[in-house]
Amino acid sequence: MNYLEAVPAVRRIDTDRDDLFAIDVVGHVTAADAENLFGLLEAAYALHPKIDVLMRLIDHEGVDWADVSDETLEQGKAHAVEHVGRCAAVGQPNWVPSAQSLLPASSSVELRHFEAKDEASAWAWLDARPLAPR
């Protein structure tokens, strides 16, 4: 597979909130996709000390976590605890219990899972809405 020709699994969603990081996660997530996601989050943290996150999981086929560096994963976890207020996961699988187990018990990050049919409730929970594609 030529990674330069592959469609990215992580795609930004424009929203009506500057401090909301919203993405679609489509299909299989390679290590390169995961590294890109962490880079996009770092850029969002640089612009806003606190952000909310919405992840729409579409036809999810897994993540190559074993191929992502331990340093990237540790930094990603630490920075999420520092910068993320609320995180809504929409669709399947429901990874919220796994994510909660990775966060320190003292973490203030609020994680919620929403079924795909309840996506509007996720947007309402975050007090946001997606903007129409241009």
Backbone bond lengths (Angstrom), bond angles and torsions (degrees), N, CA, C in turn:
res aa  C-N    CA-C-N  psi(-1)  N-CA   C-N-CA  omega(-1)  CA-C   N-CA-C  phi
1 M - - - 1.459 - - 1.526 108.69 -
2 N 1.310 116.57 133.84 1.456 121.61 176.13 1.514 108.22 -92.83
3 Y 1.346 117.11 110.29 1.460 121.65 -175.89 1.521 112.48 -63.60
4 L 1.325 117.34 -24.01 1.457 119.55 178.62 1.520 111.61 -71.95
5 E 1.321 116.96 -21.11 1.459 121.20 179.64 1.525 112.88 -97.20
6 A 1.327 117.32 -13.22 1.460 121.10 -177.77 1.526 110.29 -71.62
7 V 1.322 115.62 144.14 1.462 121.14 176.16 1.522 107.35 -77.44
8 P 1.331 118.36 130.28 1.467 119.37 -179.81 1.524 111.50 -59.72
9 A 1.325 116.16 139.72 1.457 121.20 178.88 1.524 111.38 -79.70
10 V 1.331 117.64 -18.09 1.455 122.62 -178.16 1.519 108.69 -109.74
11 R 1.334 116.13 119.65 1.469 121.01 -175.92 1.522 109.90 -130.47
12 R 1.325 116.20 129.20 1.468 121.81 -179.15 1.522 111.23 -67.40
13 I 1.331 115.43 147.80 1.461 123.49 173.66 1.526 106.21 -117.56
14 D 1.322 117.58 122.41 1.463 120.84 175.47 1.524 108.92 -72.28
15 T 1.345 115.50 137.95 1.461 120.64 -178.13 1.520 110.01 -132.19
16 D 1.312 115.49 174.98 1.463 121.05 178.03 1.526 112.30 -87.87
17 R 1.330 118.09 7.56 1.467 122.83 177.75 1.525 109.95 -122.62
18 D 1.326 116.67 124.71 1.467 120.59 177.78 1.520 112.34 -66.47
19 D 1.334 116.64 -28.45 1.460 120.34 -176.04 1.534 112.74 -99.67
20 L 1.325 115.76 24.11 1.465 121.18 174.24 1.518 108.03 -115.56
21 F 1.312 116.20 124.09 1.454 123.09 177.30 1.525 106.36 -99.56
22 A 1.327 116.93 107.84 1.465 120.89 -176.52 1.525 109.43 -119.84
23 I 1.342 115.04 135.46 1.461 120.18 -178.34 1.525 111.15 -143.00
24 D 1.312 114.12 156.05 1.454 122.59 164.62 1.522 106.53 -99.07
25 V 1.321 116.89 135.81 1.454 122.56 172.24 1.520 105.11 -114.72
26 V 1.341 115.15 111.47 1.462 120.92 -170.04 1.522 111.00 -115.27
27 G 1.334 115.53 125.85 1.454 120.13 174.46 1.508 113.67 69.56
28 H 1.333 115.18 -138.48 1.466 122.85 -177.25 1.521 109.84 -89.46
29 V 1.333 116.08 133.77 1.461 122.20 180.00 1.527 108.51 -103.00
30 T 1.331 115.61 114.16 1.455 120.60 177.66 1.530 109.71 -79.80
31 A 1.313 116.42 170.15 1.463 120.57 175.46 1.522 110.12 -60.67
32 A 1.332 117.46 -37.55 1.469 120.93 178.44 1.526 110.48 -63.39
33 D 1.341 117.23 -40.67 1.469 120.93 176.72 1.523 110.55 -62.36
34 A 1.332 117.10 -43.40 1.463 121.37 -179.29 1.531 110.42 -64.58
35 E 1.327 117.36 -43.52 1.469 120.94 177.63 1.528 109.95 -61.18
36 N 1.339 117.09 -41.12 1.463 121.48 177.22 1.526 110.61 -61.97
37 L 1.326 117.27 -43.24 1.458 121.49 178.50 1.529 110.84 -58.61
38 F 1.328 117.27 -46.14 1.464 119.98 179.46 1.530 110.92 -62.67
39 G 1.331 117.01 -36.43 1.462 120.47 177.08 1.518 111.91 -65.92
40 L 1.324 117.18 -40.85 1.464 120.96 177.80 1.527 110.72 -64.74
41 L 1.319 116.62 -39.15 1.464 120.14 177.10 1.527 110.74 -64.32
42 E 1.321 117.50 -42.04 1.468 120.51 178.69 1.529 110.36 -59.46
43 A 1.327 116.89 -39.68 1.469 120.27 177.87 1.523 110.24 -64.43
44 A 1.333 117.37 -40.77 1.470 120.99 178.63 1.525 110.38 -64.56
45 Y 1.340 117.46 -40.22 1.463 120.96 178.77 1.521 111.17 -64.47
46 A 1.343 116.82 -34.86 1.467 120.47 179.71 1.524 110.96 -65.98
47 L 1.331 116.67 -31.19 1.468 120.78 -179.44 1.523 112.85 -84.60
48 H 1.332 117.04 -31.56 1.465 122.37 -175.19 1.529 109.30 -139.56
49 P 1.319 118.13 120.70 1.471 120.11 179.98 1.524 113.04 -59.83
50 K 1.324 117.37 -31.86 1.466 122.30 176.59 1.524 108.59 -126.77
51 I 1.337 115.54 133.77 1.457 120.73 177.38 1.522 109.29 -134.08
52 D 1.326 114.96 161.19 1.454 122.01 166.71 1.521 106.62 -108.55
53 V 1.328 116.21 159.82 1.461 121.74 -175.05 1.523 109.07 -132.59
54 L 1.337 115.93 139.01 1.462 121.82 170.65 1.516 107.16 -127.93
55 M 1.343 115.61 125.82 1.465 121.48 177.66 1.520 108.44 -120.16
56 R 1.334 115.49 118.38 1.459 120.91 173.91 1.520 107.97 -96.53
57 L 1.326 116.69 117.19 1.460 122.01 179.46 1.530 108.31 -92.84
58 I 1.333 115.51 119.88 1.464 120.89 -175.51 1.524 108.70 -123.19
59 D 1.337 116.56 119.52 1.470 121.70 -179.29 1.526 111.41 47.35
60 H 1.322 115.56 45.94 1.468 121.82 -174.30 1.523 110.95 -61.91
61 E 1.337 115.76 130.71 1.461 121.59 -178.63 1.521 112.62 -123.70
62 G 1.324 117.24 21.24 1.455 119.94 176.21 1.518 113.73 101.35
63 V 1.345 114.01 170.46 1.458 122.90 -177.90 1.525 108.23 -131.78
64 D 1.321 116.73 139.25 1.468 122.02 177.20 1.524 110.62 -83.40
65 W 1.358 117.35 62.37 1.460 120.74 -176.99 1.515 112.66 -59.63
66 A 1.325 118.22 -34.75 1.461 121.60 -177.54 1.528 112.07 -61.95
67 D 1.326 117.00 -23.36 1.463 121.16 -178.66 1.527 113.53 -94.50
68 V 1.338 117.39 -0.89 1.459 121.68 176.54 1.520 107.37 -92.01
69 S 1.319 116.32 135.60 1.468 119.28 -175.62 1.527 111.17 -62.08
70 D 1.329 115.48 145.21 1.467 121.29 177.44 1.524 110.72 -59.05
71 E 1.336 116.74 -38.09 1.461 120.68 179.63 1.528 111.03 -61.85
72 T 1.330 116.72 -43.06 1.465 120.92 178.81 1.518 110.36 -62.50
73 L 1.328 116.90 -43.37 1.462 120.66 -179.57 1.527 111.59 -64.91
74 E 1.319 117.24 -43.49 1.471 120.67 179.85 1.527 110.99 -65.10
75 Q 1.340 116.61 -43.87 1.466 119.86 177.91 1.520 110.52 -64.62
76 G 1.334 116.78 -41.72 1.457 120.56 179.57 1.514 112.09 -59.90
77 K 1.322 116.66 -43.01 1.467 121.48 178.78 1.531 110.69 -65.57
78 A 1.326 116.55 -46.78 1.468 120.46 -178.80 1.527 111.41 -63.20
79 H 1.320 116.82 -42.11 1.466 120.04 -179.02 1.527 111.66 -71.03
80 A 1.326 117.56 -33.14 1.468 120.08 176.14 1.524 109.90 -63.29
81 V 1.327 116.79 -45.08 1.467 120.71 179.54 1.530 110.02 -60.01
82 E 1.315 116.34 -38.07 1.461 121.57 -177.40 1.536 112.98 -75.39
83 H 1.329 117.44 -34.98 1.467 120.42 -168.26 1.531 116.47 -113.72
84 V 1.328 119.07 -21.26 1.470 120.59 -173.20 1.523 110.08 -94.52
85 G 1.332 115.69 129.96 1.461 121.45 175.36 1.511 110.69 -91.17
86 R 1.329 116.13 -61.18 1.465 121.87 179.94 1.523 109.41 -125.78
87 C 1.321 115.30 146.51 1.461 120.93 176.45 1.519 108.51 -136.88
88 A 1.338 115.79 121.51 1.462 122.03 177.85 1.524 108.44 -107.23
89 A 1.319 116.03 127.81 1.458 122.22 174.32 1.522 107.22 -108.56
90 V 1.325 115.81 125.46 1.459 121.43 -177.07 1.523 108.80 -115.23
91 G 1.319 117.43 125.67 1.465 121.37 178.17 1.515 111.42 105.03
92 Q 1.325 114.91 -167.53 1.466 121.37 -176.30 1.511 110.15 -115.35
93 P 1.313 118.20 147.16 1.454 126.64 5.13 1.526 111.76 -84.50
94 N 1.308 114.81 165.48 1.461 120.38 175.24 1.530 107.09 -84.28
95 W 1.324 116.78 98.07 1.459 121.91 -178.34 1.532 112.22 -94.23
96 V 1.335 117.93 3.55 1.465 120.93 -176.94 1.532 112.24 -57.94
97 P 1.342 120.85 -46.73 1.470 118.69 179.50 1.534 112.63 -59.01
98 S 1.326 117.49 -39.56 1.468 120.36 178.09 1.516 111.04 -65.30
99 A 1.331 116.79 -42.93 1.466 120.90 179.49 1.527 110.29 -63.77
100 Q 1.326 117.15 -41.74 1.467 120.24 179.73 1.517 111.16 -62.48
101 S 1.317 117.27 -36.06 1.465 120.09 -179.16 1.526 111.58 -69.54
102 L 1.322 118.35 -22.17 1.463 121.91 178.96 1.527 112.48 -84.12
103 L 1.331 116.75 -21.36 1.462 120.98 -178.17 1.527 110.43 -85.75
104 P 1.325 116.49 149.46 1.472 118.41 175.91 1.527 110.74 -61.74
105 A 1.309 116.76 149.09 1.470 121.21 -179.31 1.526 111.23 -58.20
106 S 1.317 116.82 -28.48 1.467 120.88 -178.66 1.530 113.10 -83.45
107 S 1.325 117.74 0.80 1.464 121.39 -177.25 1.525 111.40 -63.19
108 S 1.325 115.90 139.58 1.463 120.66 178.40 1.526 112.41 -97.35
109 V 1.338 117.59 5.24 1.463 120.98 178.89 1.518 109.14 -67.55
110 E 1.339 116.10 125.86 1.466 121.29 176.18 1.523 108.22 -95.17
111 L 1.322 116.26 121.55 1.464 122.55 179.31 1.514 109.17 -113.46
112 R 1.338 116.08 132.40 1.471 119.67 176.45 1.510 109.53 -138.62
113 H 1.311 115.13 141.96 1.462 121.66 175.93 1.519 109.59 -103.81
114 F 1.317 116.20 140.12 1.461 123.26 176.73 1.523 108.15 -130.09
115 E 1.320 115.86 135.92 1.465 119.67 173.21 1.528 108.02 -65.06
116 A 1.330 116.82 155.44 1.467 120.88 -179.02 1.531 111.31 -55.78
117 K 1.325 116.35 -37.33 1.468 120.00 -179.33 1.531 112.16 -68.19
118 D 1.330 116.81 -16.79 1.461 122.34 -179.00 1.531 112.54 -104.68
119 E 1.326 117.04 21.78 1.462 120.99 -177.06 1.527 112.17 -55.55
120 A 1.321 117.43 -39.17 1.475 120.17 179.55 1.528 111.07 -58.28
121 S 1.332 117.25 -34.76 1.466 120.65 177.70 1.530 111.37 -66.80
122 A 1.321 117.15 -34.54 1.469 120.68 177.54 1.519 110.23 -65.28
123 W 1.333 116.51 -45.67 1.459 120.12 178.06 1.529 110.42 -61.95
124 A 1.333 117.13 -40.78 1.472 120.49 179.35 1.531 110.45 -65.30
125 W 1.345 118.02 -40.46 1.459 121.75 178.82 1.524 111.09 -59.29
126 L 1.342 115.81 -33.66 1.462 121.24 179.68 1.533 112.27 -92.24
127 D 1.335 116.53 1.60 1.468 121.73 -179.24 1.525 110.37 52.61
128 A 1.333 115.52 52.97 1.467 121.38 -176.40 1.518 109.52 -149.11
129 R 1.330 114.06 171.69 1.457 119.59 172.71 1.522 108.41 -150.61
130 P 1.338 116.00 150.85 1.464 118.60 177.68 1.527 109.45 -74.99
131 L 1.316 115.58 149.06 1.456 119.81 174.84 1.517 109.09 -92.73
132 A 1.308 116.39 148.46 1.458 120.48 -179.31 1.523 109.51 -64.13
133 P 1.345 117.31 139.87 1.467 119.42 176.98 1.527 110.09 -60.48
134 R 1.315 114.40 146.51 1.469 118.37 -178.86 1.481 112.54 -82.09
